[in-house]
Amino acid sequence: MDTKIKNYLGYTGILILIVASYGVASYVRTYSKSIQPGSFRSFSVTGEGKVVAIPDVAQFTFSVLTQGGKDLSALQKENTTKVNRAIGVVKASGVEDKDVKTESYSVEPRYQYFNCSPALFESGKPCPPPEIVGYTVQQVVSVKVRNFEKIGSMLADVVQGGANSVSQLSFRVDDPTEVQNQARSEAIQKAKARAKAVAKAGGFRLGDLLSIEEGGYYPQPVFYKTMDATVGRGGAESAPAIEPGSQDVVVNVTLRYEIR
């Protein structure tokens, strides 16, 4: 009887050791994969998605620069009057308050420099320091336009309203999230199809998807040349013709799979 009990206990101990060993081995495999999944048996594929986006917002800046003498208060008042008049023109064309923003405001002194001859230094007299003879006041305003039919006339009218220059005209997609998602989805589908083709050609099965890396090209706005104060002097007939065109949004993805 004692022999049977001993044998039973021995078999039970061996079984416990086997189960414990399997559990440890399984844990080691899982932990190893969590640290560096499929590091020795994996491969990567790439896919590209491209969506043609139509810009829905135009943006430009205009500046008002006023130069004069030492009466800074009068210069600031003159500059503010011109800026407000130009902003009034923009808002009269249907641009909302939220789409008009002051980008910068600056006041700079203008100096007169003296050309001191060598004879002056030889006489021991100091060279007179630069003298402030006036000031330059400049304000730059950024405008977003959502009605493209009014862009050309607005650019001309802003100059007539008092702006010295109009610059940085560009077109963009106001919220590119949707088109980026479309391009990303297309890129992933292409990468998945390529992974299946590679696995079939290589004679192996696809394992788990280990990682996704994304890169892409999101188009920068196309800027048009600066227009100076002569633009728009001829009235509505001189308003420039503006075409927004289209932009390609491209997303690239890299999928890394485990080989089985």
Order of alpha helices (4+ residues) and beta strands (2+ residues): alpha-beta-beta-alpha-beta-alpha-beta-alpha-beta-alpha-beta-beta-beta
